[in-house]
Amino acid sequence: MTFDKSTFALVLGLVLASTCVVSRADWTQSVDMAAVKPMPDFGQMQPQNPPSFSWSRHVSRPASYTIEIKTGDKVVATYTSKRNFLLPTKALAEGTYTWRVTPTGTELWSTPRSFVIGATSKIFEVPESDVLRSNVLRHGRSTQLPKDFLPVSKWTPQMQADRGPALTRLSNDVLLKVTTIPNLLDSEWITMLSSVSSAAKSAADTAIRNGVGAGTRQFESAALLFRLTNDPRFLAEALRRGDQLAALDPNGPTSYANQDQATRQISLSLAKGVDMMWNYIDLTRRNRWLASVNTRTAVIYADLSGSDGRLDQFPYDSHGGNTLGYLAMIATLCQGDIPAAQAWFDFSVRAYINAVFAWSGAEGGFSQGTAYATYTADAAMQIWQPLSEAIGFNVYSKPWADGFAKYFMYFLPPGTPGHVFGDQREVQPDFALTKAFASRFGSPAAAWYVKNQVGDEYALTLLQAKYPLPVQAAATTLAAPPDAALFPSIGWVAMHSSLADRGRTSLYFKSSPYGSYNHSHSDQNTFVLNSGGRRLMIESGYEDYYMSPLVVDWYRQTKSHNGITYDGGIGQFTKGNVENLAYNGKIVAFSTTATLDYAEGDATAAYGGNLSQASRKVWYLRGQDAVVLLDKLSSPIAHQFEWNMHGAAPIVSSGAGLASITNIDRSVCITQLNPSDSTFLKRIGAPPKPGVFEDHAAFVKNVAATSAEFLVVLDVGCKRPAIALVNTATGRSLSIGSRVITLPK
């Protein structure tokens, strides 16, 4: 996903639409930062054809909306929607379009918004709900398994070679856990309905989530293994675990009110079990399991459909967005079995396909960090695979999904030492998940990633997948994607020395329109530097539990990242959750060539009005393996500005404006040019995660001022090239070894 300057001009609208309220008077643009944005807009080239249309609701709450699409003065399509989004079923011809919307029966037309359909726009035609429902009912049991699903006795030798190891792993795991996983009982857990973040609440939630997760995986795995092997041991275990799940009190510790993740997982697993074992369970047991599904899912549906479909208007809800997918899958599996399932289906299935996911624009990505991206990929695979099979439409064909796979290639590439940005980025990545997700695509880039990434896909998802996987049909020439990329709607940039090289240098830069909302941090215009599989310049701290004092006071703060603070660590604003959307950043320029990458971020808004300029320009000199960072700062009143740095090894000062970090066999030398106006100071941070080393320092301006500049060179490998800064008639010339770049005044 590399953009040249002309493409950047088009996609920049994605950023603008997410970061500000459009100045024109228009009812489709809510003043509430958390409300859905009117899209598409700003003449954006659309990755998806037809695009998804969205707008904020009219105050009259009309029964329906009328949407009009034009090219020039010609109306090419008119639609009616009962909800404030539209996913047309037919693609548009290439061209430039405008669209507008009005409450049906009125002339309250919105301001026309423009978009472009081009040769690169991928056709994504999702049939209407009645067609998808008919596909489900025609599929036959098991609805979720491929129609050509084969028991092990009919596997070909090649299939035995490809999937035999996964079958062995899963069989051994299930048989071991027959006795090692506790019985699923309400008495094992406690109910804590309070939503106040606390260590006790976090521990209770985790215990329920882990217990239910282990039990449902055991249940689904045993059911699948019985279908594969016809071994009665697996049937007995599946029946036992299914009975335990159905017996859990839907108003107890696993209730939706107490632990929403648990109740949705129980409901989905039971629905999967009924579908997979339809011919192997008696009517009484089947009805008992379905009754539990009905009771639990009715509560989920009531929540998500409340306020006329609350996610339609307020999509930034991590749990809600994933739960919508669970509802879609449950509704699909229960067609013809639970009367309410038709209403659940019509409400959720196309809405879920349309909305995946709220944490980026149509090009893919995940603003909440790579850790939560992997969790989302895991949840998606549990739903997309069986849903695609049942409804007869491949959810993985959504252009966003392909972009999501590319996001993993850039920000969790083979050989990387860990996650970047957002909550739980200190957790060791589960590369098996990202590798498995990429395997659902047939591109050379996906084949490169799957071949070079470590880990084996979870046997439970692999053994249910169609054979062969799409990646196995990819071109034999494996090509890594280009070495740098911008994901504009989330404001993330990746710059690699060579994406194909596991020993690469990687610079990650972020200035996000999502601000510090949800699982994001106050880290606009910050960066992370890795090299050779070692962390060099890091994000510091860790999450002991969600929104703990440690998290609030250090982990999420700007001072714990490689960013700009002032007056002793004051950084970007982080207040309540929704308000944090306003304290955001944006990428205002990006370019990439074979030898030089460039990005510019503007984090002024993130400082909540305390700064009038917070700009960071970043150059990566690929041939020199060096980084140049130029910060321009200004404020209404004088501040003492600080350029923070955090190391995975000791940060050692070696003279005025000079420092270095050496992590085993990889190093970076840090040079501040014109250092006479600042001082290198070591800092004390919060205690790191046990077993982890972190060091902290900053270049601090000697006096308070209303403006400041930091110009810093990062020499990866400490090669000590000659560095010279020269004033010119139009700006400044910076030479690093044989490379010269032009800087502004």
Salt bridges, closest charged atoms under 4 A:
ASP26 OD2 - ARG113 NH1 2.51
ASP41 OD2 - ARG24 NH2 2.58
ASP41 OD2 - ARG113 NE 3.03
GLU68 OE1 - ARG100 NE 2.85
ASP148 OD1 - LYS466 NZ 3.63
ASP173 OD2 - LYS177 NZ 3.22
ASP205 OD1 - LYS201 NZ 3.33
GLU220 OE1 - LYS272 NZ 3.83
ASP231 OD2 - ARG233 NH2 2.81
GLU237 OE1 - ARG240 NH2 2.97
GLU237 OE2 - ARG241 NE 2.87
ASP243 OD2 - ARG285 NH2 2.85
ASP243 OD1 - ARG288 NH2 3.04
ASP260 OD2 - HIS319 ND1 2.83
ASP275 OD1 - ARG141 NH1 2.95
ASP282 OD2 - ARG285 NH1 3.52
ASP303 OD2 - ARG310 NH2 2.95
ASP308 OD2 - ARG61 NH1 3.15
ASP312 OD2 - ARG83 NE 2.75
ASP317 OD2 - ARG310 NH1 2.76
ASP337 OD2 - ARG141 NH2 2.49
ASP346 OD1 - ARG133 NE 2.77
GLU389 OE2 - HIS139 NE2 2.65
ASP402 OD2 - LYS406 NZ 2.42
ASP423 OD2 - HIS519 ND1 2.89
ASP423 OD1 - HIS521 NE2 2.81
ASP423 OD2 - ARG556 NH2 2.79
GLU426 OE1 - ARG425 NH1 3.83
GLU457 OE1 - ARG440 NH1 2.75
ASP523 OD1 - LYS510 NZ 2.69
GLU539 OE1 - ARG425 NE 3.80
ASP567 OD2 - HIS639 ND1 2.68
ASP597 OD2 - ARG622 NH2 2.26
GLU600 OE2 - LYS617 NZ 3.36
ASP631 OD1 - ARG616 NE 2.76
GLU642 OE2 - ARG683 NH2 3.55
ASP665 OD1 - ARG534 NE 2.94
ASP677 OD2 - LYS701 NZ 2.94
ASP695 OD2 - LYS682 NZ 2.99
GLU709 OE1 - LYS632 NZ 2.70
GLU709 OE2 - ARG732 NH1 2.81
ASP715 OD1 - LYS719 NZ 2.94
